[in-house]
Amino acid sequence: MIKNNDNNWKNKTYLTGGILGGVFGLLAAYLFNRAAEEEADRNGGKPAKIPTMQVLGLSLAGLNFIRQITEAGKSGKKK
């Protein structure tokens, strides 16, 4: 059985995706906190609340990004 080689590429993909996701997530959190801190300094120490529509828009953009990654894993040939 060559089942081990079949799972090997999957494990590498999960590991790479997890590391890249963690790096980009930390970078996004750092940039968000830096911008929020600058905004808080201008507003007397209170960071502004994130509008609901902005959170919704970012969520939809994230889902679209995941869909694009999923499409990249599919073959370009139509059956």
C-alpha positions as CSV (number, residue, x, y, z in Angstrom):
1,M,0.0,0.0,0.0
2,I,1.3,3.4,-1.0
3,K,-1.2,5.2,1.2
4,N,1.6,7.0,3.2
5,N,2.8,8.9,0.1
6,D,-0.8,10.0,-0.6
7,N,-1.1,11.6,2.8
8,N,2.4,13.1,2.7
9,W,1.5,15.9,0.3
10,K,-1.7,16.6,2.2
11,N,0.3,17.0,5.5
12,K,2.7,19.3,3.8
13,T,-0.2,21.4,2.4
14,Y,-1.8,21.6,5.8
15,L,1.5,22.6,7.5
16,T,2.3,25.2,4.8
17,G,-1.2,26.6,5.0
18,G,-1.2,26.8,8.7
19,I,2.1,28.5,8.9
20,L,1.2,31.0,6.1
21,G,-2.2,31.6,7.7
22,G,-0.5,32.2,11.1
23,V,2.0,34.6,9.7
24,F,-0.6,36.6,7.7
25,G,-2.9,36.6,10.7
26,L,-0.2,38.0,13.0
27,L,0.7,40.6,10.5
28,A,-2.9,41.7,10.0
29,A,-3.4,41.9,13.8
30,Y,-0.2,43.9,14.2
31,L,-1.2,46.4,11.5
32,F,-4.7,46.6,12.9
33,N,-3.5,47.3,16.4
34,R,-1.0,49.9,15.2
35,A,-3.7,51.8,13.2
36,A,-6.1,51.5,16.2
37,E,-3.5,52.8,18.5
38,E,-2.8,55.8,16.3
39,E,-6.6,56.5,16.1
40,A,-6.9,56.1,19.9
41,D,-4.2,58.8,20.4
42,R,-6.2,61.2,18.2
43,N,-9.5,60.4,20.1
44,G,-8.3,60.8,23.6
45,G,-7.3,57.2,24.3
46,K,-10.3,55.3,23.1
47,P,-10.0,53.3,19.9
48,A,-13.0,53.6,17.5
49,K,-15.4,50.8,17.2
50,I,-15.4,48.8,14.0
51,P,-18.6,49.3,12.0
52,T,-20.7,46.2,11.5
53,M,-20.8,46.7,7.7
54,Q,-17.0,46.9,7.6
55,V,-16.8,43.6,9.5
56,L,-19.3,42.0,7.1
57,G,-17.4,43.3,4.1
58,L,-14.1,41.9,5.5
59,S,-15.8,38.6,6.2
60,L,-17.1,38.3,2.6
61,A,-13.7,39.2,1.3
62,G,-12.1,36.5,3.4
63,L,-14.7,33.9,2.1
64,N,-14.0,35.0,-1.5
65,F,-10.2,34.6,-0.8
66,I,-10.8,31.0,0.5
67,R,-13.0,30.3,-2.6
68,Q,-10.2,31.4,-4.9
69,I,-7.7,29.2,-3.1
70,T,-10.2,26.3,-3.5
71,E,-10.5,27.0,-7.2
72,A,-6.7,27.1,-7.6
73,G,-6.6,23.4,-6.4
74,K,-8.9,22.2,-9.1
75,S,-7.8,21.1,-12.5
76,G,-8.2,23.6,-15.3
77,K,-9.7,21.0,-17.7
78,K,-13.4,20.6,-18.0
79,K,-14.8,17.1,-18.2
